[in-house]
Amino acid sequence: MGSSFCRHGTMNEPTIPKIKKAVAEGFEVSIQEIDSRIKRHPIALARQCVYYYTRKLLGMKYDDMEEKFDRDHSNLIYACHQIRDRRIYDWETKAMLEGLESEFPWLKGEEVEA
């Protein structure tokens, strides 16, 4: 896998489509499933991870995310808090996120203030 740094040493900017693609590959689900309203476990968890990484890496406000994802902001807040908390308290989720970030190192990126 190539470096996440371009020629000038700056990190490639994460985008929502890049985040969706990485999470979809990591969870072995389609982007269409992530965009759907399906609530089955691997798909719903992947969707929550997309929201979490979008908030973490892009620093988007929940109101802006609501527009981008066509979801109520309370669902987005819940999803982001779920992943954040599960990363701390649930070893399976922590291992899964670390595996995803190992495969796509740019997902580790610096948190951006929202």
PALUM-100839 format. One record per atom (N, C-alpha, C): residue in one letter; chain; x, y, z. Coordinates in Angstrom, 3 decimals, padded with zeros to 6 digits, always signed. Example, Ala and Ser with C-alpha at 12.3 -4.5 7.8 and 13.67 -1.06 7.14 Angstrom:
! PALUM-100839
NODE,a,A,+013.190,-005.690,+007.800
NODE,a,A,+012.300,-004.500,+007.800
NODE,a,A,+013.200,-003.300,+007.800
NODE,s,A,+012.850,-002.250,+007.080
NODE,s,A,+013.670,-001.060,+007.140
NODE,s,A,+012.900,+000.030,+007.870
This chain:
! PALUM-100839
NODE,m,A,+000.852,-001.176,+000.000
NODE,m,A,+000.000,+000.000,+000.000
NODE,m,A,+000.897,+001.237,+000.000
NODE,g,A,+000.528,+002.236,-000.787
NODE,g,A,+001.340,+003.441,-000.907
NODE,g,A,+001.236,+004.335,+000.303
NODE,s,A,+002.097,+005.317,+000.327
NODE,s,A,+002.128,+006.271,+001.431
NODE,s,A,+000.907,+007.176,+001.369
NODE,s,A,+000.443,+007.622,+002.528
NODE,s,A,-000.693,+008.537,+002.565
NODE,s,A,-000.232,+009.988,+002.407
NODE,f,A,+001.047,+010.181,+002.176
NODE,f,A,+001.568,+011.529,+002.005
NODE,f,A,+001.879,+011.790,+000.538
NODE,c,A,+001.542,+012.978,+000.094
NODE,c,A,+001.856,+013.330,-001.276
NODE,c,A,+003.274,+013.888,-001.332
NODE,r,A,+003.692,+014.280,-002.468
NODE,r,A,+005.052,+014.717,-002.718
NODE,r,A,+005.514,+015.830,-001.786
NODE,h,A,+004.636,+016.722,-001.409
NODE,h,A,+005.003,+017.870,-000.581
NODE,h,A,+004.900,+017.583,+000.907
NODE,g,A,+004.576,+016.332,+001.288
NODE,g,A,+004.554,+015.958,+002.686
NODE,g,A,+003.250,+016.237,+003.404
NODE,t,A,+002.228,+016.707,+002.690
NODE,t,A,+000.943,+016.935,+003.344
NODE,t,A,+000.066,+015.714,+003.137
NODE,m,A,-000.759,+015.445,+004.118
NODE,m,A,-001.617,+014.271,+004.056
NODE,m,A,-002.727,+014.498,+003.046
NODE,n,A,-003.052,+013.460,+002.288
NODE,n,A,-004.201,+013.546,+001.394
NODE,n,A,-005.422,+013.853,+002.230
NODE,e,A,-006.231,+014.756,+001.771
NODE,e,A,-007.401,+015.177,+002.529
NODE,e,A,-008.480,+014.101,+002.494
NODE,p,A,-008.965,+013.702,+003.661
NODE,p,A,-010.085,+012.759,+003.671
NODE,p,A,-011.354,+013.464,+003.194
NODE,t,A,-012.211,+012.716,+002.549
NODE,t,A,-013.501,+013.225,+002.091
NODE,t,A,-014.562,+012.203,+002.490
NODE,i,A,-015.802,+012.592,+002.434
NODE,i,A,-016.869,+011.653,+002.758
NODE,i,A,-016.843,+010.450,+001.816
NODE,p,A,-016.706,+010.641,+000.493
NODE,p,A,-016.636,+009.461,-000.376
NODE,p,A,-015.450,+008.540,-000.054
NODE,k,A,-014.289,+009.101,+000.290
NODE,k,A,-013.136,+008.271,+000.651
NODE,k,A,-013.387,+007.521,+001.950
NODE,i,A,-014.017,+008.184,+002.911
NODE,i,A,-014.336,+007.540,+004.185
NODE,i,A,-015.323,+006.394,+003.945
NODE,k,A,-016.371,+006.651,+003.162
NODE,k,A,-017.352,+005.606,+002.858
NODE,k,A,-016.701,+004.414,+002.174
NODE,k,A,-015.830,+004.689,+001.213
NODE,k,A,-015.179,+003.612,+000.464
NODE,k,A,-014.305,+002.769,+001.384
NODE,a,A,-013.513,+003.403,+002.222
NODE,a,A,-012.632,+002.680,+003.143
NODE,a,A,-013.439,+001.838,+004.130
NODE,v,A,-014.464,+002.428,+004.706
NODE,v,A,-015.291,+001.705,+005.683
NODE,v,A,-016.029,+000.555,+005.000
NODE,a,A,-016.552,+000.790,+003.813
NODE,a,A,-017.255,-000.268,+003.075
NODE,a,A,-016.318,-001.440,+002.799
NODE,e,A,-015.100,-001.153,+002.355
NODE,e,A,-014.127,-002.216,+002.098
NODE,e,A,-013.773,-002.948,+003.392
NODE,g,A,-013.556,-002.200,+004.452
NODE,g,A,-013.188,-002.802,+005.729
NODE,g,A,-014.273,-003.693,+006.308
NODE,f,A,-015.526,-003.310,+006.120
NODE,f,A,-016.656,-004.074,+006.655
NODE,f,A,-017.217,-005.068,+005.644
NODE,e,A,-016.691,-005.014,+004.429
NODE,e,A,-017.171,-005.875,+003.343
NODE,e,A,-018.663,-005.682,+003.096
NODE,v,A,-019.049,-004.420,+003.029
NODE,v,A,-020.416,-004.043,+002.650
NODE,v,A,-020.293,-003.048,+001.501
NODE,s,A,-021.393,-002.782,+000.837
NODE,s,A,-021.345,-001.831,-000.280
NODE,s,A,-021.630,-000.415,+000.216
NODE,i,A,-021.212,+000.542,-000.568
NODE,i,A,-021.514,+001.942,-000.259
NODE,i,A,-023.028,+002.150,-000.303
NODE,q,A,-023.699,+001.452,-001.217
NODE,q,A,-025.157,+001.557,-001.298
NODE,q,A,-025.805,+001.073,+000.002
NODE,e,A,-025.250,+000.018,+000.610
NODE,e,A,-025.790,-000.467,+001.876
NODE,e,A,-025.548,+000.552,+002.987
NODE,i,A,-024.373,+001.179,+002.985
NODE,i,A,-024.086,+002.214,+003.986
NODE,i,A,-025.070,+003.374,+003.833
NODE,d,A,-025.372,+003.744,+002.598
NODE,d,A,-026.294,+004.859,+002.347
NODE,d,A,-027.755,+004.494,+002.605
NODE,s,A,-028.044,+003.199,+002.695
NODE,s,A,-029.428,+002.747,+002.881
NODE,s,A,-029.878,+002.954,+004.325
NODE,r,A,-031.071,+002.512,+004.614
NODE,r,A,-031.600,+002.584,+005.974
NODE,r,A,-031.660,+001.193,+006.616
NODE,i,A,-030.934,+000.243,+006.045
NODE,i,A,-030.881,-001.121,+006.583
NODE,i,A,-030.265,-001.071,+007.978
NODE,k,A,-030.865,-001.793,+008.925
NODE,k,A,-030.411,-001.729,+010.313
NODE,k,A,-029.664,-002.979,+010.765
NODE,r,A,-029.396,-003.923,+009.856
NODE,r,A,-028.654,-005.125,+010.240
NODE,r,A,-027.268,-004.758,+010.718
NODE,h,A,-026.742,-005.557,+011.649
NODE,h,A,-025.516,-005.247,+012.377
NODE,h,A,-024.327,-004.770,+011.539
NODE,p,A,-023.795,-005.537,+010.619
NODE,p,A,-022.566,-005.031,+009.999
NODE,p,A,-022.793,-003.740,+009.205
NODE,i,A,-023.973,-003.607,+008.635
NODE,i,A,-024.264,-002.419,+007.827
NODE,i,A,-024.472,-001.206,+008.729
NODE,a,A,-025.250,-001.367,+009.777
NODE,a,A,-025.510,-000.253,+010.702
NODE,a,A,-024.220,+000.188,+011.393
NODE,l,A,-023.386,-000.766,+011.787
NODE,l,A,-022.119,-000.434,+012.432
NODE,l,A,-021.185,+000.294,+011.460
NODE,a,A,-021.150,-000.167,+010.220
NODE,a,A,-020.336,+000.505,+009.206
NODE,a,A,-020.817,+001.939,+009.008
NODE,r,A,-022.120,+002.124,+008.956
NODE,r,A,-022.699,+003.460,+008.785
NODE,r,A,-022.313,+004.360,+009.959
NODE,q,A,-022.393,+003.832,+011.179
NODE,q,A,-022.010,+004.613,+012.348
NODE,q,A,-020.530,+004.998,+012.276
NODE,c,A,-019.698,+004.097,+011.782
NODE,c,A,-018.272,+004.404,+011.640
NODE,c,A,-018.036,+005.517,+010.622
NODE,v,A,-018.807,+005.521,+009.550
NODE,v,A,-018.693,+006.605,+008.564
NODE,v,A,-019.007,+007.933,+009.234
NODE,y,A,-020.066,+007.983,+010.030
NODE,y,A,-020.422,+009.220,+010.724
NODE,y,A,-019.313,+009.624,+011.704
NODE,y,A,-018.814,+008.645,+012.443
NODE,y,A,-017.739,+008.887,+013.426
NODE,y,A,-016.496,+009.469,+012.747
NODE,y,A,-016.039,+008.830,+011.679
NODE,y,A,-014.833,+009.313,+010.997
NODE,y,A,-015.081,+010.651,+010.299
NODE,t,A,-016.283,+010.873,+009.795
NODE,t,A,-016.593,+012.165,+009.175
NODE,t,A,-016.494,+013.271,+010.211
NODE,r,A,-017.052,+013.037,+011.355
NODE,r,A,-016.994,+014.030,+012.438
NODE,r,A,-015.557,+014.222,+012.910
NODE,k,A,-014.837,+013.112,+013.114
NODE,k,A,-013.479,+013.162,+013.644
NODE,k,A,-012.504,+013.808,+012.658
NODE,l,A,-012.540,+013.389,+011.407
NODE,l,A,-011.529,+013.824,+010.436
NODE,l,A,-011.882,+015.120,+009.723
NODE,l,A,-013.160,+015.351,+009.507
NODE,l,A,-013.564,+016.553,+008.773
NODE,l,A,-014.057,+017.660,+009.694
NODE,g,A,-014.341,+017.296,+010.947
NODE,g,A,-014.797,+018.295,+011.910
NODE,g,A,-016.137,+018.903,+011.560
NODE,m,A,-016.949,+018.149,+010.826
NODE,m,A,-018.251,+018.682,+010.421
NODE,m,A,-019.176,+018.823,+011.616
NODE,k,A,-019.972,+019.859,+011.601
NODE,k,A,-021.006,+020.038,+012.619
NODE,k,A,-022.145,+019.077,+012.302
NODE,y,A,-022.860,+018.684,+013.345
NODE,y,A,-023.950,+017.730,+013.149
NODE,y,A,-025.000,+018.256,+012.179
NODE,d,A,-025.255,+019.556,+012.207
NODE,d,A,-026.233,+020.129,+011.275
NODE,d,A,-025.785,+019.943,+009.825
NODE,d,A,-024.488,+020.111,+009.573
NODE,d,A,-023.964,+019.916,+008.215
NODE,d,A,-023.994,+018.444,+007.823
NODE,m,A,-023.680,+017.579,+008.790
NODE,m,A,-023.730,+016.135,+008.529
NODE,m,A,-025.162,+015.695,+008.238
NODE,e,A,-026.109,+016.297,+008.935
NODE,e,A,-027.527,+015.974,+008.732
NODE,e,A,-027.901,+016.173,+007.269
NODE,e,A,-027.419,+017.265,+006.699
NODE,e,A,-027.704,+017.567,+005.299
NODE,e,A,-026.985,+016.596,+004.363
NODE,k,A,-025.715,+016.312,+004.634
NODE,k,A,-024.909,+015.430,+003.771
NODE,k,A,-025.413,+013.993,+003.771
NODE,f,A,-025.869,+013.513,+004.934
NODE,f,A,-026.254,+012.107,+005.062
NODE,f,A,-027.756,+011.880,+005.069
NODE,d,A,-028.539,+012.956,+005.028
NODE,d,A,-029.997,+012.853,+005.071
NODE,d,A,-030.451,+012.049,+006.292
NODE,r,A,-029.881,+012.405,+007.430
NODE,r,A,-030.220,+011.764,+008.700
NODE,r,A,-030.479,+012.855,+009.736
NODE,d,A,-031.321,+012.556,+010.692
NODE,d,A,-031.605,+013.469,+011.789
NODE,d,A,-030.346,+013.631,+012.640
NODE,h,A,-030.085,+014.842,+013.098
NODE,h,A,-028.851,+015.081,+013.844
NODE,h,A,-028.783,+014.267,+015.130
NODE,s,A,-029.934,+013.945,+015.731
NODE,s,A,-029.889,+013.128,+016.950
NODE,s,A,-029.370,+011.722,+016.651
NODE,n,A,-029.673,+011.182,+015.470
NODE,n,A,-029.129,+009.877,+015.072
NODE,n,A,-027.623,+009.967,+014.863
NODE,l,A,-027.169,+011.067,+014.300
NODE,l,A,-025.738,+011.252,+014.057
NODE,l,A,-024.978,+011.397,+015.371
NODE,i,A,-025.544,+012.149,+016.298
NODE,i,A,-024.913,+012.314,+017.610
NODE,i,A,-024.827,+010.956,+018.306
NODE,y,A,-025.920,+010.221,+018.295
NODE,y,A,-025.947,+008.901,+018.924
NODE,y,A,-024.886,+007.996,+018.306
NODE,a,A,-024.817,+007.955,+016.981
NODE,a,A,-023.870,+007.071,+016.287
NODE,a,A,-022.427,+007.435,+016.638
NODE,c,A,-022.100,+008.711,+016.592
NODE,c,A,-020.730,+009.143,+016.893
NODE,c,A,-020.356,+008.819,+018.338
NODE,h,A,-021.277,+009.037,+019.254
NODE,h,A,-021.003,+008.733,+020.667
NODE,h,A,-020.888,+007.226,+020.889
NODE,q,A,-021.711,+006.457,+020.177
NODE,q,A,-021.636,+005.001,+020.284
NODE,q,A,-020.254,+004.488,+019.887
NODE,i,A,-019.779,+004.923,+018.742
NODE,i,A,-018.480,+004.450,+018.262
NODE,i,A,-017.371,+004.949,+019.176
NODE,r,A,-017.424,+006.207,+019.572
NODE,r,A,-016.410,+006.742,+020.487
NODE,r,A,-016.360,+005.938,+021.783
NODE,d,A,-017.521,+005.686,+022.377
NODE,d,A,-017.576,+004.955,+023.641
NODE,d,A,-017.203,+003.486,+023.471
NODE,r,A,-017.693,+002.876,+022.392
NODE,r,A,-017.365,+001.473,+022.160
NODE,r,A,-015.879,+001.297,+021.881
NODE,r,A,-015.263,+002.292,+021.282
NODE,r,A,-013.820,+002.228,+021.035
NODE,r,A,-013.062,+002.147,+022.369
NODE,i,A,-013.579,+002.787,+023.378
NODE,i,A,-012.936,+002.806,+024.696
NODE,i,A,-013.270,+001.549,+025.501
NODE,y,A,-014.549,+001.165,+025.512
NODE,y,A,-015.003,+000.143,+026.446
NODE,y,A,-015.232,-001.247,+025.849
NODE,d,A,-015.254,-001.367,+024.541
NODE,d,A,-015.534,-002.653,+023.902
NODE,d,A,-014.314,-003.096,+023.096
NODE,w,A,-013.634,-004.137,+023.568
NODE,w,A,-012.383,-004.550,+022.935
NODE,w,A,-012.589,-004.993,+021.488
NODE,e,A,-013.759,-005.566,+021.164
NODE,e,A,-014.005,-005.999,+019.779
NODE,e,A,-014.081,-004.790,+018.842
NODE,t,A,-014.813,-003.770,+019.273
NODE,t,A,-014.926,-002.559,+018.446
NODE,t,A,-013.568,-001.880,+018.324
NODE,k,A,-012.846,-001.815,+019.420
NODE,k,A,-011.516,-001.205,+019.385
NODE,k,A,-010.614,-001.943,+018.394
NODE,a,A,-010.604,-003.267,+018.461
NODE,a,A,-009.774,-004.069,+017.552
NODE,a,A,-010.218,-003.882,+016.101
NODE,m,A,-011.527,-003.822,+015.882
NODE,m,A,-012.050,-003.637,+014.528
NODE,m,A,-011.632,-002.280,+013.964
NODE,l,A,-011.735,-001.225,+014.772
NODE,l,A,-011.338,+000.109,+014.310
NODE,l,A,-009.833,+000.189,+014.076
NODE,e,A,-009.061,-000.430,+014.957
NODE,e,A,-007.606,-000.437,+014.771
NODE,e,A,-007.222,-001.197,+013.504
NODE,g,A,-007.934,-002.284,+013.208
NODE,g,A,-007.686,-003.022,+011.972
NODE,g,A,-008.012,-002.182,+010.745
NODE,l,A,-009.122,-001.475,+010.810
NODE,l,A,-009.525,-000.592,+009.716
NODE,l,A,-008.486,+000.511,+009.518
NODE,e,A,-008.016,+001.083,+010.627
NODE,e,A,-007.023,+002.160,+010.553
NODE,e,A,-005.652,+001.635,+010.142
NODE,s,A,-005.399,+000.376,+010.387
NODE,s,A,-004.153,-000.227,+009.926
NODE,s,A,-004.185,-000.399,+008.410
NODE,e,A,-005.356,-000.781,+007.901
NODE,e,A,-005.531,-000.954,+006.462
NODE,e,A,-005.586,+000.393,+005.737
NODE,f,A,-006.152,+001.394,+006.392
NODE,f,A,-006.290,+002.742,+005.825
NODE,f,A,-005.733,+003.740,+006.837
NODE,p,A,-004.395,+003.894,+006.911
NODE,p,A,-003.766,+004.713,+007.957
NODE,p,A,-004.259,+006.156,+008.025
NODE,w,A,-004.710,+006.705,+006.941
NODE,w,A,-005.183,+008.086,+006.955
NODE,w,A,-006.434,+008.252,+007.829
NODE,l,A,-007.129,+007.134,+008.142
NODE,l,A,-008.287,+007.227,+009.037
NODE,l,A,-007.880,+007.592,+010.461
NODE,k,A,-006.616,+007.369,+010.796
NODE,k,A,-006.126,+007.738,+012.133
NODE,k,A,-006.069,+009.246,+012.287
NODE,g,A,-005.876,+009.951,+011.147
NODE,g,A,-005.704,+011.381,+011.088
NODE,g,A,-005.895,+012.170,+012.362
NODE,e,A,-005.565,+013.401,+012.301
NODE,e,A,-005.729,+014.313,+013.434
NODE,e,A,-007.196,+014.682,+013.552
NODE,e,A,-007.676,+014.685,+014.797
NODE,e,A,-009.046,+015.131,+015.022
NODE,e,A,-009.146,+016.614,+014.699
NODE,v,A,-010.264,+016.967,+014.074
NODE,v,A,-010.513,+018.356,+013.720
NODE,v,A,-011.594,+018.886,+014.635
NODE,e,A,-011.389,+020.068,+015.150
NODE,e,A,-012.375,+020.695,+016.045
NODE,e,A,-013.615,+021.055,+015.257
NODE,a,A,-014.762,+020.640,+015.746
NODE,a,A,-016.026,+020.931,+015.044
NODE,a,A,-016.580,+022.269,+015.471
